[in-house]
Amino acid sequence: MEIRRLFPEPEMPARGERCETLLESGELRIERILSAPGSASGPYDQERDEWVLLLQGRAVLEVEGERVELTAGEALWLPAHTVHSILDTSDDSPCVWLAVHLP
């Protein structure tokens, strides 16, 4: 048995993102994603559905050409092949995400 913690967060990456798989069972995968301040990444076009929850920080995304702003506690459903990018993440608070990837 392995106990995993979401908080306190480990050392944040200096730039970009770092993903850590917390659980994988069959085609279900749950990840913790750490985004460095002022990060941008993507575009992503994923094979699986994804539900993402921003646990800490603020982020600006582009989803299918639409600007979306998230704050801590807000979640977003991204069906498979929904093109999305992270445009910016908060400078004053690290971004910690919980991502659930479904078949």
Protein Blocks (a to p, Z undefined) as FASTA:
>chain_A
ZZddfbdcddddfbhjddddfbdghjbccddddddehiaedjdddfbdcddddfbdcddd
deehiacdddehiacdddehiacddfbdcfkbccdddddddZZ
